[in-house]
Amino acid sequence: MVTGVFRSIAALAGLAALAACGSDDAPPTDRAEAALAERDDAASPPVAAPPPETADPAVQEARQELTGLLETIAADFGGTTGIAVVDLEDGWSTGVNADALLPQQSVSKLWVALTALDRVDRGTLTLGDRITIARQDLTVFHQPIREEVLRAGSLEINPLDLMTRAITRSDNTANDALLWAVGGPDAVRAMLRDKGIAKVRFGPGERLLQSSIAGLEWRQEWAYTRQGFYDARDALPDATRKRAFESYLADPVDGASPRAIATALARLARGELLAPPTTKLMLDTLRETRSGPRRLKGGLEQGWSIAHKTGTGQYYDGRQSGYNDVALLFAPDGRTYAVAVMIGETRQGVPGSTAMMQKVTRAVEDYDALLRADESLRTSG
């Protein structure tokens, strides 16, 4: 278990005692789930209106510079890129293509973890519950837990361990096991509605999502080896692959807007989505994320820290679907920024994509430096 998570377990002990009396996700095999996702979008309450403009000319200039720089970064990168930034100090936000629905991929693991911790808050789930994972529960792509399950035949594990593996290691099987423990996709969609998290869709789970993107119908035997899914996908007619891939990009069943995700992260950090102990646990877990060290995290200056979740989609014909990083950036001066960078589709490859994300991090850091300089001038004056 990761160190940061252990720091939160003691704070949760009393809460748990009272409660005792994951590449990523893709569209379903038919359009029913997509229709449900559209209905969920429409049913979600609107995001709160932005705060009034500040009267401070220096702050206004800093905001304009950040917005202009983000626009330049997105234009230079190309592809389908969405960026959103929220300053938690005053709620001001900006972005580029920030309201587009873009593929989340493993970013959607956030919502499974949030649903589980919400159930802990409500007393309907404890972090010490025992969940059995067997061969038939294995999924696809990145699932480090697979070797443990195949070696032992089955594995008993608790929700805290599943959440930690799903967030910090982006383990698809751990995420799906936690998903079904909290009631499946419908339970996550209900949580999103109840919390007022708008413009965030949730797909059908890892196996159906990834097989649908590839143009396949899921077969469980693919879960037991690293190569089975890839071999089946490569054997498909090119027209089938292309149709499935482009259908996903056009209307991602796991789509979300960068602004919606950044806003939700800001609300999480403010303690508006979970109780204090579970908020701390969620943030501690996100701080321990191992994936994507060269994405937003790669642009951090000394003294800054990050709590984040990545998402990585499939390739077809040199194009990648869904290459993301969403984060809370913590400045040395105490300010916090929620940032979502989502690449819906690109041919840039990993080096170009990570370099673009690092530029976004540095743009936020530059914005923070301008604010600090303005505050220093006003204080000294």
C-alpha positions as CSV (number, residue, x, y, z in Angstrom):
1,M,0.0,0.0,0.0
2,V,1.3,3.4,-0.8
3,T,2.6,5.6,2.0
4,G,0.3,8.6,1.4
5,V,-2.8,6.3,1.7
6,F,-1.7,4.9,5.0
7,R,-1.6,8.5,6.5
8,S,-5.4,8.6,5.8
9,I,-6.4,5.3,7.2
10,A,-6.2,6.4,10.8
11,A,-8.5,9.4,10.1
12,L,-11.0,7.0,8.5
13,A,-11.0,4.4,11.3
14,G,-13.9,6.0,13.2
15,L,-15.8,6.5,10.0
16,A,-15.3,2.9,8.9
17,A,-16.4,1.6,12.3
18,L,-19.7,3.6,12.0
19,A,-20.2,2.3,8.5
20,A,-19.8,-1.3,9.6
21,C,-23.6,-1.3,11.9
22,G,-8.8,-0.3,-15.8
23,S,-5.1,1.7,-21.6
24,D,-9.0,2.3,-20.0
25,D,-12.9,2.6,-20.8
26,A,-15.0,2.4,-24.2
27,P,-18.5,2.5,-25.8
28,P,-21.1,-0.2,-25.4
29,T,-22.0,-2.8,-28.0
30,D,-25.2,-0.9,-29.0
31,R,-26.5,2.6,-28.7
32,A,-28.6,2.1,-25.6
33,E,-25.7,3.1,-23.3
34,A,-24.9,6.2,-25.4
35,A,-28.6,7.3,-25.2
36,L,-28.4,6.8,-21.4
37,A,-25.2,8.9,-21.3
38,E,-26.9,11.7,-23.3
39,R,-29.8,11.6,-20.8
40,D,-27.4,11.8,-17.9
41,D,-25.8,14.9,-19.5
42,A,-29.1,16.6,-19.8
43,A,-30.2,15.7,-16.3
44,S,-27.1,17.1,-14.6
45,P,-27.4,20.5,-12.9
46,P,-25.6,23.3,-14.5
47,V,-22.1,24.3,-13.4
48,A,-22.1,27.4,-11.1
49,A,-21.6,30.7,-12.8
50,P,-18.0,32.1,-12.8
51,P,-17.1,34.7,-10.2
52,P,-17.2,38.4,-11.0
53,E,-14.1,39.9,-12.6
54,T,-11.5,41.3,-10.3
55,A,-10.9,45.1,-10.3
56,D,-7.1,44.6,-10.0
57,P,-5.5,45.4,-13.3
58,A,-2.5,43.3,-12.7
59,V,-4.6,40.2,-12.0
60,Q,-6.7,40.9,-15.1
61,E,-3.5,41.1,-17.1
62,A,-2.2,37.8,-15.6
63,R,-5.5,36.1,-16.5
64,Q,-5.3,37.4,-20.0
65,E,-1.7,36.2,-20.4
66,L,-2.6,32.7,-19.1
67,T,-5.6,32.4,-21.4
68,G,-3.6,33.6,-24.4
69,L,-0.7,31.2,-23.6
70,L,-3.1,28.3,-23.4
71,E,-4.6,29.2,-26.7
72,T,-1.1,29.3,-28.3
73,I,-0.2,26.0,-26.7
74,A,-3.3,24.3,-28.1
75,A,-3.0,25.8,-31.5
76,D,0.7,24.8,-31.8
77,F,-0.1,21.3,-30.8
78,G,-3.0,20.7,-33.1
79,G,-5.2,17.6,-32.9
80,T,-8.3,17.8,-30.8
81,T,-7.2,19.4,-27.6
82,G,-9.1,20.7,-24.6
83,I,-7.6,22.5,-21.6
84,A,-9.2,23.9,-18.5
85,V,-7.7,25.7,-15.5
86,V,-9.5,26.6,-12.2
87,D,-7.9,28.9,-9.6
88,L,-9.3,27.6,-6.3
89,E,-8.4,30.9,-4.5
90,D,-11.3,32.8,-6.2
91,G,-12.9,30.2,-8.5
92,W,-11.7,32.0,-11.7
93,S,-11.4,29.6,-14.6
94,T,-10.1,29.7,-18.2
95,G,-9.5,27.2,-21.0
96,V,-9.4,26.3,-24.6
97,N,-12.1,24.0,-26.1
98,A,-12.9,23.5,-22.5
99,D,-16.6,22.4,-23.0
100,A,-16.0,19.8,-25.7
101,L,-16.8,16.2,-24.8
102,L,-13.5,14.3,-25.1
103,P,-12.6,10.7,-24.3
104,Q,-11.7,10.2,-20.7
105,Q,-10.2,6.7,-20.8
106,S,-8.7,6.0,-17.3
107,V,-9.5,9.4,-16.1
108,S,-13.0,7.9,-15.5
109,K,-11.4,5.8,-12.6
110,L,-11.8,9.0,-10.6
111,W,-15.6,8.6,-10.6
112,V,-15.5,5.0,-9.5
113,A,-13.3,5.9,-6.5
114,L,-15.5,8.9,-5.7
115,T,-18.6,6.6,-5.8
116,A,-16.9,4.2,-3.4
117,L,-15.9,6.9,-1.0
118,D,-19.3,8.5,-1.1
119,R,-20.7,5.1,-0.1
120,V,-18.2,5.0,2.8
121,D,-19.5,8.4,3.8
122,R,-23.1,7.1,3.7
123,G,-22.2,4.0,5.7
124,T,-23.1,1.5,2.9
125,L,-19.5,0.4,2.2
126,T,-16.5,-0.1,4.5
127,L,-12.9,0.0,3.3
128,G,-12.3,-3.3,5.0
129,D,-14.9,-5.3,3.1
130,R,-13.7,-8.4,1.3
131,I,-14.0,-8.7,-2.4
132,T,-13.0,-11.8,-4.4
133,I,-11.4,-11.4,-7.8
134,A,-11.2,-14.6,-9.9
135,R,-10.1,-15.4,-13.5
136,Q,-13.5,-14.4,-14.9
137,D,-13.1,-10.9,-13.4
138,L,-9.9,-10.1,-15.3
139,T,-10.2,-7.4,-17.9
140,V,-7.8,-6.0,-20.6
141,F,-4.7,-3.9,-21.2
142,H,-2.9,-2.7,-18.0
143,Q,-3.9,-4.9,-15.1
144,P,-0.9,-5.7,-12.8
145,I,-3.2,-7.6,-10.5
146,R,-3.6,-10.2,-13.2
147,E,-0.5,-12.2,-12.3
148,E,-1.5,-12.4,-8.7
149,V,-5.0,-13.8,-9.7
150,L,-3.6,-16.3,-12.2
151,R,-1.0,-17.5,-9.8
152,A,-3.4,-18.0,-6.9
153,G,-6.6,-18.8,-8.8
154,S,-8.5,-16.0,-7.0
155,L,-7.6,-13.1,-4.7
156,E,-9.4,-11.6,-1.7
157,I,-9.0,-7.9,-1.5
158,N,-10.6,-4.9,0.1
159,P,-12.0,-1.7,-1.5
160,L,-9.1,0.5,-0.2
161,D,-6.6,-1.7,-2.0
162,L,-8.7,-1.8,-5.1
163,M,-9.0,2.0,-5.2
164,T,-5.3,2.4,-4.6
165,R,-4.4,0.1,-7.4
166,A,-6.9,1.7,-9.8
167,I,-5.8,5.2,-9.1
168,T,-2.1,5.0,-8.5
169,R,-1.3,2.2,-11.0
170,S,-4.4,2.5,-13.3
171,D,-5.1,-1.2,-12.9
172,N,-8.2,-1.9,-15.1
173,T,-9.2,-5.1,-13.3
174,A,-8.9,-3.4,-9.9
175,N,-11.1,-0.6,-11.2
176,D,-13.7,-2.9,-12.6
177,A,-13.9,-4.9,-9.4
178,L,-14.4,-1.7,-7.4
179,L,-17.0,-0.6,-10.0
180,W,-19.1,-3.6,-9.6
181,A,-18.7,-3.6,-5.8
182,V,-20.4,-0.2,-5.7
183,G,-23.2,-1.2,-8.0
184,G,-21.9,-0.9,-11.6
185,P,-22.0,1.9,-14.1
186,D,-25.5,3.0,-13.1
187,A,-24.3,3.7,-9.6
188,V,-21.5,5.9,-10.8
189,R,-23.9,7.8,-13.1
190,A,-26.3,8.3,-10.2
191,M,-23.4,9.7,-8.1
192,L,-22.5,12.1,-10.8
193,R,-26.0,13.4,-11.0
194,D,-26.4,13.6,-7.2
195,K,-23.2,15.6,-6.9
196,G,-24.1,17.9,-9.7
197,I,-21.1,16.9,-11.8
198,A,-22.3,17.9,-15.3
199,K,-20.9,17.0,-18.7
200,V,-19.2,13.8,-17.5
201,R,-20.3,10.5,-19.0
202,F,-19.5,7.1,-17.6
203,G,-19.1,4.1,-19.9
204,P,-19.9,0.4,-19.5
205,G,-16.6,-0.8,-17.9
206,E,-13.2,-1.7,-19.3
207,R,-14.0,-4.8,-21.3
208,L,-17.0,-3.5,-23.3
209,L,-15.4,-0.1,-23.7
210,Q,-12.1,-1.2,-25.2
211,S,-13.5,-4.0,-27.3
212,S,-16.1,-1.6,-28.8
213,I,-13.4,1.0,-29.7
214,A,-11.5,-1.8,-31.5
215,G,-14.6,-3.1,-33.3
216,L,-14.7,-6.4,-31.4
217,E,-17.2,-8.3,-29.3
218,W,-15.5,-9.1,-26.0
219,R,-14.2,-12.6,-25.3
220,Q,-13.0,-13.4,-21.8
221,E,-10.1,-15.5,-23.0
222,W,-8.4,-12.3,-24.1
223,A,-8.0,-11.2,-20.4
224,Y,-5.6,-14.0,-19.6
225,T,-2.6,-13.0,-21.8
226,R,-1.1,-9.7,-22.9
227,Q,-1.4,-10.5,-26.6
228,G,-4.8,-12.0,-27.1
229,F,-6.7,-8.8,-27.5
230,Y,-4.1,-7.3,-29.8
231,D,-4.1,-10.4,-32.1
232,A,-7.9,-10.3,-32.3
233,R,-7.9,-6.6,-33.1
234,D,-5.2,-6.9,-35.7
235,A,-7.1,-9.7,-37.5
236,L,-10.1,-7.4,-38.1
237,P,-10.8,-5.9,-41.5
238,D,-9.4,-2.4,-41.7
239,A,-12.8,-0.9,-42.5
240,T,-14.2,-2.4,-39.3
241,R,-11.4,-0.9,-37.2
242,K,-11.7,2.5,-38.8
243,R,-15.5,2.6,-38.4
244,A,-15.3,1.7,-34.7
245,F,-12.5,4.0,-33.9
246,E,-14.0,7.0,-35.6
247,S,-17.4,6.3,-34.1
248,Y,-15.9,6.5,-30.7
249,L,-14.1,9.7,-31.4
250,A,-17.2,11.3,-32.8
251,D,-19.4,10.5,-29.8
252,P,-17.3,9.0,-26.9
253,V,-19.5,7.2,-24.4
254,D,-17.0,8.0,-21.7
255,G,-16.7,11.6,-22.9
256,A,-16.3,14.6,-20.5
257,S,-15.4,18.2,-20.8
258,P,-12.1,19.5,-19.4
259,R,-14.0,22.3,-17.6
260,A,-16.3,19.7,-15.9
261,I,-13.4,17.7,-14.7
262,A,-11.4,20.6,-13.5
263,T,-14.4,22.0,-11.7
264,A,-15.0,18.6,-10.0
265,L,-11.4,18.4,-8.9
266,A,-11.7,21.9,-7.5
267,R,-14.8,20.9,-5.6
268,L,-13.1,17.8,-4.3
269,A,-10.2,19.9,-3.0
270,R,-12.6,22.3,-1.3
271,G,-14.3,19.4,0.5
272,E,-17.6,19.8,-1.3
273,L,-17.9,16.2,-2.6
274,L,-16.8,14.0,0.3
275,A,-16.5,14.1,4.1
276,P,-13.2,15.4,5.4
277,P,-11.6,12.0,6.1
278,T,-12.5,10.6,2.7
279,T,-11.5,13.8,1.0
280,K,-8.1,13.5,2.5
281,L,-7.9,9.8,1.5
282,M,-8.8,10.6,-2.1
283,L,-6.3,13.4,-2.4
284,D,-3.5,11.4,-0.7
285,T,-4.2,8.6,-3.2
286,L,-4.1,10.9,-6.2
287,R,-0.8,12.3,-4.9
288,E,0.7,8.8,-5.2
289,T,-0.2,8.3,-8.9
290,R,2.7,6.5,-10.7
291,S,1.5,6.8,-14.3
292,G,2.3,9.8,-16.5
293,P,5.5,11.1,-14.8
294,R,6.3,13.1,-18.0
295,R,2.8,14.6,-18.5
296,L,1.7,17.5,-16.3
297,K,4.0,16.3,-13.5
298,G,7.0,16.7,-15.8
299,G,6.6,20.5,-15.9
300,L,6.6,21.0,-12.1
301,E,9.1,23.5,-10.7
302,Q,10.8,22.9,-7.4
303,G,8.4,23.3,-4.5
304,W,5.3,22.4,-6.5
305,S,3.4,19.1,-6.1
306,I,0.6,17.3,-7.9
307,A,-2.3,15.0,-7.3
308,H,-3.5,13.6,-10.6
309,K,-5.0,10.9,-12.8
310,T,-4.0,10.0,-16.3
311,G,-5.9,8.4,-19.2
312,T,-4.5,6.7,-22.3
313,G,-6.5,5.4,-25.3
314,Q,-6.0,3.1,-28.2
315,Y,-4.1,3.7,-31.5
316,Y,-5.4,3.3,-35.0
317,D,-3.5,4.2,-38.1
318,G,-1.0,6.4,-36.2
319,R,-3.8,8.2,-34.4
320,Q,-4.3,8.0,-30.6
321,S,-7.7,8.5,-28.9
322,G,-7.7,9.9,-25.5
323,Y,-4.4,11.0,-24.0
324,N,-5.1,12.9,-20.8
325,D,-3.9,14.1,-17.5
326,V,-6.1,15.9,-14.9
327,A,-4.7,17.3,-11.7
328,L,-4.6,19.5,-8.7
329,L,-1.4,21.5,-8.8
330,F,-0.2,22.8,-5.4
331,A,2.0,25.9,-5.5
332,P,4.7,26.6,-2.8
333,D,2.7,29.8,-1.9
334,G,-0.3,27.7,-0.9
335,R,-2.5,28.4,-4.0
336,T,-4.1,25.4,-5.7
337,Y,-5.1,25.0,-9.3
338,A,-7.3,22.4,-10.9
339,V,-6.0,21.5,-14.4
340,A,-7.4,19.2,-17.1
341,V,-5.6,18.6,-20.3
342,M,-7.4,16.2,-22.7
343,I,-6.3,15.2,-26.1
344,G,-9.2,13.7,-28.0
345,E,-7.2,12.6,-31.0
346,T,-3.6,13.2,-32.1
347,R,-0.8,12.0,-34.4
348,Q,1.9,13.7,-32.3
349,G,3.0,10.7,-30.4
350,V,4.0,10.5,-26.7
351,P,6.9,13.0,-26.8
352,G,4.9,15.7,-28.4
353,S,1.9,15.1,-26.2
354,T,3.8,15.1,-23.0
355,A,5.8,18.3,-24.0
356,M,2.5,20.1,-24.6
357,M,1.2,19.1,-21.2
358,Q,4.4,20.3,-19.5
359,K,3.9,23.7,-21.2
360,V,0.4,23.9,-19.6
361,T,1.9,23.2,-16.2
362,R,4.6,25.9,-16.8
363,A,1.9,28.4,-17.9
364,V,0.1,27.9,-14.6
365,E,3.3,28.3,-12.7
366,D,4.0,31.6,-14.6
367,Y,0.5,32.8,-13.8
368,D,1.0,32.0,-10.1
369,A,4.3,33.9,-10.2
370,L,2.5,37.0,-11.6
371,L,-0.1,36.8,-8.9
372,R,2.6,36.5,-6.2
373,A,4.5,39.5,-7.7
374,D,1.3,41.6,-7.7
375,E,0.5,40.6,-4.1
376,S,4.1,41.5,-3.1
377,L,3.9,44.9,-4.7
378,R,0.5,45.6,-3.0
379,T,1.8,44.5,0.4
380,S,5.1,46.5,0.1
381,G,3.1,49.6,-1.2
